Amino acid sequence: MQIANQTSIIDKLTNLLKPIIKILFPEMKKNKQIQKEISMNMIANILGLGNAATPLGLKAMKSMQKENIQKDTLSNSMLIFIVLNTASIQIIPTTVIAIRNSLGSSNPTKIVFPVWIATICAAVMGLICAMLIIKFYKKNK
């Protein structure tokens, strides 16, 4: 990810994710650095690089916490980020493929399509629940 960050690849992928990030993280519209940190985490997860995604996610959360007015409460953006990070939408589930390969699977990549379905469903349902919580919380404030 560090090498990719020093090339234009991350910038191009960040630009692709920018519309999604602006919709999901409206509180972070003006902070380009946090947007980049969020997109790098999402890219690492999408590529199945969980070990790289973890420190990137922690960095993004730390940056969002600096912007957070109520230090003892998650901001809406932090909640959404946790949901997306936990769902971990993956195009290439490298860890699962590697485990299946090490256990002698005849077709270790057969898991790819079910992983797409599972992670997309988890992300969509997680986002729906998070949005409902945010809406309910605002209503009862």
Residue frames as a rotation matrix with the C-alpha (Angstrom) as fourth column:
MET 1
0.569 0.822 0.000 0.00
0.822 -0.569 0.000 0.00
0.000 0.000 -1.000 0.00
GLN 2
0.349 -0.518 -0.781 2.92
0.178 -0.781 0.598 2.37
-0.920 -0.347 -0.181 0.71
ILE 3
-0.730 -0.623 0.281 4.34
0.354 0.008 0.935 1.75
-0.585 0.782 0.214 -2.77
ALA 4
-0.229 0.745 0.627 0.90
0.950 0.030 0.311 2.15
0.213 0.667 -0.714 -4.33
ASN 5
0.616 0.457 -0.642 0.41
0.657 -0.747 0.098 5.36
-0.435 -0.482 -0.760 -2.32
GLN 6
-0.102 -0.768 -0.633 3.55
0.048 -0.639 0.768 6.83
-0.994 0.049 0.102 -3.90
THR 7
-0.886 -0.089 0.454 2.23
0.446 0.104 0.889 6.18
-0.126 0.991 -0.052 -7.40
SER 8
-0.763 0.641 -0.084 -0.85
-0.639 -0.728 0.249 7.57
0.098 0.243 0.965 -9.10
ILE 9
-0.645 0.526 -0.554 -2.78
0.235 0.826 0.512 4.33
0.727 0.200 -0.657 -8.55
ILE 10
-0.548 0.434 -0.715 -4.12
0.808 0.055 -0.586 5.36
-0.215 -0.899 -0.381 -5.14
ASP 11
-0.749 0.255 -0.612 -5.09
-0.212 -0.967 -0.143 8.80
-0.628 0.023 0.778 -6.46
LYS 12
-0.735 0.479 -0.480 -7.02
-0.511 0.075 0.856 7.23
0.446 0.875 0.189 -9.34
LEU 13
-0.498 0.551 -0.669 -8.77
0.572 0.789 0.224 4.73
0.651 -0.272 -0.708 -7.09
THR 14
-0.671 0.228 -0.705 -9.48
0.555 -0.476 -0.682 7.48
-0.492 -0.849 0.193 -4.55
ASN 15
-0.805 0.372 -0.462 -11.09
-0.539 -0.784 0.307 9.55
-0.249 0.496 0.832 -7.30
LEU 16
-0.607 0.599 -0.523 -13.26
-0.093 0.599 0.795 6.55
0.789 0.531 -0.308 -8.23
LEU 17
-0.359 0.434 -0.826 -14.39
0.860 0.499 -0.111 6.19
0.364 -0.750 -0.552 -4.61
LYS 18
-0.987 -0.156 -0.024 -14.81
0.153 -0.907 -0.391 9.94
0.039 -0.390 0.920 -4.01
PRO 19
-0.424 0.891 0.161 -18.55
-0.544 -0.392 0.742 10.10
0.725 0.227 0.651 -4.91
ILE 20
0.244 0.488 -0.838 -19.29
0.356 0.759 0.545 7.17
0.902 -0.431 0.011 -2.59
ILE 21
-0.490 -0.536 -0.687 -17.18
0.837 -0.068 -0.544 8.66
0.245 -0.841 0.482 0.21
LYS 22
-0.939 0.154 0.306 -18.92
-0.176 -0.983 -0.045 12.04
0.294 -0.096 0.951 -0.11
ILE 23
-0.009 0.994 -0.110 -22.33
-0.417 0.097 0.904 10.38
0.909 0.054 0.413 0.19
LEU 24
0.393 0.168 -0.904 -21.43
0.517 0.773 0.368 8.05
0.761 -0.612 0.217 3.07
PHE 25
-0.102 -0.546 -0.832 -19.24
0.983 -0.181 -0.002 10.53
-0.150 -0.818 0.555 4.95
PRO 26
0.480 0.365 0.798 -20.85
0.611 -0.792 -0.006 13.97
0.630 0.490 -0.602 4.50
GLU 27
0.952 -0.150 -0.267 -19.13
0.144 -0.551 0.822 15.26
-0.270 -0.821 -0.503 7.66
MET 28
0.132 -0.988 0.075 -15.75
0.394 0.122 0.911 14.69
-0.910 -0.091 0.406 5.96
LYS 29
0.778 0.276 0.564 -16.50
0.614 -0.144 -0.776 16.52
-0.133 0.950 -0.282 2.69
LYS 30
0.914 -0.380 0.139 -13.96
-0.332 -0.902 -0.277 19.24
0.231 0.207 -0.951 3.37
ASN 31
0.350 -0.816 0.461 -11.18
-0.677 0.120 0.726 17.05
-0.648 -0.566 -0.510 4.78
LYS 32
0.587 -0.164 -0.793 -9.26
-0.719 0.344 -0.604 15.59
0.372 0.924 0.085 1.81
GLN 33
-0.516 -0.855 0.059 -6.74
-0.771 0.433 -0.467 13.80
0.374 -0.286 -0.882 4.04
ILE 34
-0.438 0.431 0.789 -9.41
-0.509 0.604 -0.613 11.82
-0.741 -0.670 -0.045 5.88
GLN 35
0.658 0.676 -0.331 -11.12
-0.638 0.268 -0.722 11.04
-0.400 0.686 0.608 2.57
LYS 36
0.175 -0.695 -0.698 -7.82
-0.781 0.334 -0.528 9.64
0.600 0.637 -0.484 1.29
GLU 37
-0.746 -0.448 0.494 -7.30
-0.665 0.542 -0.513 7.59
-0.038 -0.711 -0.702 4.47
ILE 38
0.053 0.861 0.506 -10.82
-0.526 0.455 -0.719 6.17
-0.849 -0.228 0.477 4.21
SER 39
0.748 0.255 -0.612 -10.37
-0.663 0.254 -0.704 5.34
-0.024 0.933 0.359 0.53
MET 40
-0.262 -0.901 -0.347 -7.00
-0.815 0.399 -0.420 3.68
0.517 0.173 -0.838 1.15
ASN 41
-0.641 0.113 0.759 -8.60
-0.544 0.631 -0.553 1.48
-0.541 -0.767 -0.344 3.80
MET 42
0.447 0.890 0.085 -11.48
-0.498 0.327 -0.803 0.63
-0.743 0.317 0.590 1.49
ILE 43
0.473 -0.360 -0.805 -9.06
-0.816 0.167 -0.554 -0.17
0.334 0.918 -0.214 -1.36
ALA 44
-0.647 -0.746 0.158 -6.99
-0.740 0.564 -0.365 -2.45
0.184 -0.353 -0.918 0.87
ASN 45
-0.336 0.614 0.714 -10.16
-0.399 0.594 -0.698 -4.27
-0.853 -0.520 0.045 1.94
ILE 46
0.649 0.620 -0.441 -11.46
-0.630 0.113 -0.769 -4.52
-0.427 0.776 0.464 -1.63
LEU 47
0.220 -0.669 -0.710 -8.16
-0.786 0.310 -0.535 -6.06
0.577 0.676 -0.458 -2.73
GLY 48
0.835 0.206 -0.510 -8.28
0.061 0.887 0.458 -8.51
0.547 -0.413 0.728 0.16
LEU 49
-0.218 -0.976 0.002 -5.28
0.267 -0.062 -0.962 -6.99
0.939 -0.209 0.274 1.96
GLY 50
0.727 0.655 -0.206 -6.67
0.328 -0.069 0.942 -7.23
0.603 -0.752 -0.265 5.48
ASN 51
0.261 -0.712 -0.652 -3.25
0.947 0.060 0.315 -6.87
-0.185 -0.700 0.690 7.12
ALA 52
-0.771 -0.503 0.391 -2.73
0.589 -0.797 0.135 -3.58
0.244 0.334 0.910 5.28
ALA 53
-0.063 0.857 0.512 -6.31
0.258 -0.482 0.837 -2.42
0.964 0.185 -0.191 5.86
THR 54
0.469 0.297 -0.832 -6.07
0.838 0.148 0.526 -2.61
0.279 -0.943 -0.179 9.66
PRO 55
-0.369 -0.631 -0.683 -3.40
0.799 -0.591 0.114 0.08
-0.475 -0.503 0.722 10.22
LEU 56
-0.871 0.115 0.478 -4.99
0.262 -0.715 0.649 2.23
0.416 0.690 0.592 7.51
GLY 57
0.132 0.990 -0.042 -8.36
0.455 -0.023 0.890 1.93
0.881 -0.137 -0.453 9.25
LEU 58
0.281 -0.112 -0.953 -6.86
0.951 -0.105 0.292 2.82
-0.133 -0.988 0.077 12.61
LYS 59
-0.782 -0.614 -0.110 -5.20
0.576 -0.778 0.249 5.87
-0.239 0.131 0.962 11.06
ALA 60
-0.574 0.649 0.500 -8.48
0.199 -0.481 0.854 6.98
0.794 0.590 0.147 9.50
MET 61
0.421 0.752 -0.507 -10.35
0.683 0.105 0.723 6.51
0.597 -0.650 -0.469 12.80
LYS 62
-0.135 -0.563 -0.815 -7.70
0.921 -0.374 0.106 8.49
-0.365 -0.737 0.569 14.66
SER 63
-0.945 -0.211 0.251 -8.04
0.308 -0.835 0.457 11.33
0.113 0.509 0.853 12.14
MET 64
-0.174 0.960 0.218 -11.83
0.255 -0.170 0.952 11.24
0.951 0.221 -0.215 12.39
GLN 65
0.321 0.255 -0.912 -11.60
0.928 0.106 0.356 11.31
0.187 -0.961 -0.202 16.19
LYS 66
-0.695 -0.623 -0.359 -9.56
0.664 -0.748 0.012 14.54
-0.276 -0.230 0.933 15.96
GLU 67
-0.840 0.436 0.324 -12.46
-0.068 -0.675 0.735 16.07
0.539 0.595 0.596 14.01
ASN 68
-0.107 0.844 -0.525 -15.06
0.657 0.457 0.600 14.63
0.746 -0.281 -0.603 16.38
ILE 69
-0.141 0.147 0.979 -16.64
-0.447 -0.892 0.069 17.26
0.883 -0.428 0.191 18.63
GLN 70
0.648 0.406 0.644 -17.93
-0.760 0.288 0.583 14.76
0.051 -0.867 0.495 21.22
LYS 71
-0.266 -0.930 -0.253 -14.79
-0.884 0.340 -0.321 12.80
0.385 0.138 -0.913 22.09
ASP 72
-0.723 -0.001 0.691 -16.66
-0.468 0.736 -0.489 10.15
-0.508 -0.677 -0.533 24.10
THR 73
0.304 0.888 0.344 -19.19
-0.081 0.384 -0.920 9.38
-0.949 0.252 0.188 21.31
LEU 74
-0.479 -0.415 0.774 -18.78
0.690 0.367 0.624 8.01
-0.543 0.832 0.110 17.81
SER 75
-0.473 0.339 -0.813 -19.50
-0.588 -0.809 0.006 10.49
-0.656 0.481 0.582 15.06
ASN 76
0.648 0.759 0.068 -21.85
-0.398 0.414 -0.819 9.39
-0.649 0.503 0.570 12.27
SER 77
0.514 -0.534 -0.671 -18.85
-0.766 0.066 -0.639 9.05
0.386 0.843 -0.375 9.94
MET 78
-0.555 -0.741 0.378 -17.02
-0.832 0.485 -0.270 6.87
0.016 -0.464 -0.886 12.44
LEU 79
-0.044 0.646 0.762 -20.07
-0.424 0.679 -0.600 4.60
-0.905 -0.350 0.244 12.76
ILE 80
0.858 0.367 -0.359 -20.40
-0.451 0.203 -0.869 4.25
-0.246 0.908 0.340 8.98
PHE 81
0.126 -0.911 -0.392 -16.66
-0.892 0.069 -0.447 3.60
0.434 0.406 -0.804 8.66
ILE 82
-0.543 -0.283 0.791 -16.76
-0.698 0.676 -0.238 0.83
-0.467 -0.681 -0.564 11.27
VAL 83
0.419 0.790 0.447 -19.66
-0.296 0.585 -0.756 -0.83
-0.859 0.184 0.479 9.46
LEU 84
0.831 -0.129 -0.541 -17.93
-0.540 0.047 -0.840 -0.70
0.134 0.990 -0.030 6.07
ASN 85
-0.174 -0.985 0.017 -14.63
-0.933 0.159 -0.323 -1.83
0.315 -0.072 -0.946 7.51
THR 86
-0.367 0.109 0.924 -16.26
-0.579 0.751 -0.318 -4.75
-0.728 -0.651 -0.213 9.31
ALA 87
0.718 0.680 0.149 -18.22
-0.260 0.461 -0.848 -5.84
-0.646 0.570 0.508 6.22
SER 88
-0.216 -0.976 -0.034 -14.96
-0.368 0.049 0.929 -5.65
-0.904 0.213 -0.370 4.24
ILE 89
0.861 0.500 -0.092 -16.23
-0.234 0.229 -0.945 -5.83
-0.452 0.835 0.315 0.67
GLN 90
-0.161 -0.971 0.177 -13.64
-0.323 0.221 0.920 -7.86
-0.932 0.091 -0.350 -1.21
ILE 91
0.580 0.210 -0.787 -13.04
-0.814 0.108 -0.570 -8.45
-0.034 0.972 0.234 -4.90
ILE 92
0.137 -0.643 -0.754 -10.08
-0.279 0.705 -0.652 -10.72
0.950 0.300 -0.082 -4.24
PRO 93
0.827 0.195 0.528 -10.42
-0.553 0.114 0.825 -12.61
0.101 -0.974 0.202 -0.93
THR 94
0.137 -0.901 -0.411 -6.73
-0.620 0.245 -0.745 -13.49
0.772 0.357 -0.525 -0.79
THR 95
-0.505 -0.348 0.790 -6.73
-0.859 0.291 -0.421 -14.88
-0.083 -0.891 -0.446 2.74
VAL 96
0.358 0.727 0.586 -9.56
-0.581 0.665 -0.469 -17.33
-0.731 -0.172 0.661 2.09
ILE 97
0.837 -0.115 -0.534 -8.03
-0.455 0.395 -0.798 -18.39
0.303 0.911 0.278 -1.23
ALA 98
-0.172 -0.985 0.002 -4.65
-0.757 0.131 -0.640 -18.94
0.630 -0.112 -0.768 0.45
ILE 99
-0.341 0.117 0.933 -6.23
-0.797 0.490 -0.353 -21.03
-0.498 -0.864 -0.074 3.24
ARG 100
0.719 0.676 0.163 -8.19
-0.458 0.637 -0.620 -23.12
-0.523 0.371 0.767 0.77
ASN 101
0.591 -0.591 -0.549 -5.05
-0.546 0.208 -0.811 -23.61
0.593 0.780 -0.199 -1.32
SER 102
-0.406 -0.820 0.404 -2.97
-0.850 0.177 -0.497 -24.63
0.336 -0.545 -0.768 1.70
LEU 103
-0.176 0.437 0.882 -5.59
-0.639 0.631 -0.440 -27.21
-0.749 -0.641 0.168 2.65
GLY 104
-0.846 -0.344 0.407 -5.39
0.042 0.719 0.694 -28.80
-0.531 0.604 -0.594 -0.81
SER 105
0.196 0.967 -0.161 -8.59
-0.100 -0.144 -0.984 -27.47
-0.975 0.209 0.069 -2.36
SER 106
-0.213 -0.229 0.950 -8.96
0.837 0.459 0.298 -28.50
-0.504 0.859 0.094 -5.99
ASN 107
-0.060 0.230 0.971 -10.44
0.708 -0.676 0.204 -25.08
0.704 0.700 -0.122 -6.80
PRO 108
-0.461 -0.190 -0.867 -9.40
0.863 -0.326 -0.387 -22.53
-0.209 -0.926 0.314 -4.14
THR 109
-0.990 0.066 -0.124 -10.88
-0.091 -0.974 0.209 -19.59
-0.107 0.218 0.970 -6.08
LYS 110
-0.517 0.854 -0.052 -14.37
0.544 0.375 0.750 -21.14
0.660 0.360 -0.659 -6.17
ILE 111
-0.155 0.407 -0.900 -15.16
0.956 -0.170 -0.241 -19.09
-0.251 -0.898 -0.363 -3.05
VAL 112
-0.930 -0.367 -0.020 -14.80
0.353 -0.906 0.233 -15.72
-0.104 0.210 0.972 -4.84
PHE 113
-0.554 0.770 0.318 -18.39
0.004 -0.379 0.925 -15.28
0.833 0.514 0.206 -6.06
PRO 114
0.339 0.694 -0.636 -19.99
0.703 0.262 0.661 -16.31
0.625 -0.671 -0.399 -2.72
VAL 115
-0.347 -0.531 -0.773 -17.61
0.889 -0.448 -0.092 -13.91
-0.297 -0.720 0.628 -0.93
TRP 116
-0.931 0.060 0.360 -18.77
0.129 -0.869 0.478 -11.08
0.342 0.492 0.801 -3.19
ILE 117
-0.053 0.998 0.017 -22.40
0.173 -0.007 0.985 -11.82
0.983 0.055 -0.173 -2.37
ALA 118
0.308 0.165 -0.937 -21.79
0.901 0.267 0.343 -12.19
0.307 -0.949 -0.066 1.37
THR 119
-0.560 -0.611 -0.560 -19.68
0.771 -0.632 -0.080 -9.05
-0.305 -0.476 0.825 1.77
ILE 120
-0.845 0.327 0.422 -21.95
0.014 -0.776 0.631 -6.87
0.534 0.540 0.651 -0.36
CYS 121
0.183 0.952 -0.246 -25.05
0.340 0.173 0.924 -8.09
0.922 -0.252 -0.292 1.53
ALA 122
0.105 -0.218 -0.970 -23.28
0.994 0.039 0.099 -7.50
0.016 -0.975 0.221 4.86
ALA 123
-0.868 -0.489 -0.087 -22.24
0.486 -0.873 0.053 -3.98
-0.102 0.003 0.995 3.81
VAL 124
-0.566 0.724 0.394 -25.71
-0.028 -0.495 0.868 -3.04
0.824 0.480 0.301 2.53
MET 125
0.397 0.752 -0.526 -27.51
0.527 0.282 0.802 -4.35
0.751 -0.595 -0.284 5.62
GLY 126
-0.159 -0.554 -0.817 -24.91
0.980 -0.189 -0.062 -2.80
-0.120 -0.811 0.573 7.92
LEU 127
-0.950 -0.198 0.241 -25.31
0.254 -0.940 0.229 0.57
0.181 0.279 0.943 6.20
ILE 128
-0.143 0.972 0.185 -29.10
0.084 -0.175 0.981 0.38
0.986 0.155 -0.057 6.38
CYS 129
0.441 0.285 -0.851 -28.94
0.811 0.280 0.514 -0.39
0.385 -0.917 -0.107 10.11
ALA 130
-0.510 -0.714 -0.479 -26.36
0.836 -0.542 -0.081 2.35
-0.202 -0.442 0.874 10.71
MET 131
-0.822 0.253 0.510 -28.47
0.082 -0.835 0.545 4.90
0.564 0.489 0.665 8.83
LEU 132
0.245 0.955 -0.167 -31.52
0.289 0.093 0.953 3.92
0.926 -0.281 -0.253 10.86
ILE 133
0.186 -0.269 -0.945 -29.56
0.982 0.062 0.176 4.29
0.012 -0.961 0.276 14.09
ILE 134
-0.844 -0.536 0.005 -28.29
0.535 -0.843 0.058 7.71
-0.027 0.052 0.998 12.99
LYS 135
-0.500 0.740 0.449 -31.81
-0.018 -0.528 0.849 8.81
0.866 0.417 0.277 12.00
PHE 136
0.436 0.667 -0.603 -33.31
0.570 0.314 0.759 7.50
0.696 -0.675 -0.244 15.26
TYR 137
-0.161 -0.605 -0.780 -30.59
0.980 -0.191 -0.055 9.14
-0.115 -0.773 0.624 17.34
LYS 138
-0.929 -0.162 0.332 -31.09
0.247 -0.941 0.232 12.54
0.275 0.298 0.914 15.64
LYS 139
-0.144 0.975 0.168 -34.85
0.090 -0.156 0.984 12.26
0.985 0.156 -0.066 16.10
ASN 140
0.645 0.411 -0.644 -34.53
0.593 0.263 0.761 11.59
0.482 -0.873 -0.074 19.85
LYS 141
-0.443 -0.894 -0.067 -31.87
0.777 -0.345 -0.527 14.20
0.448 -0.285 0.847 20.53
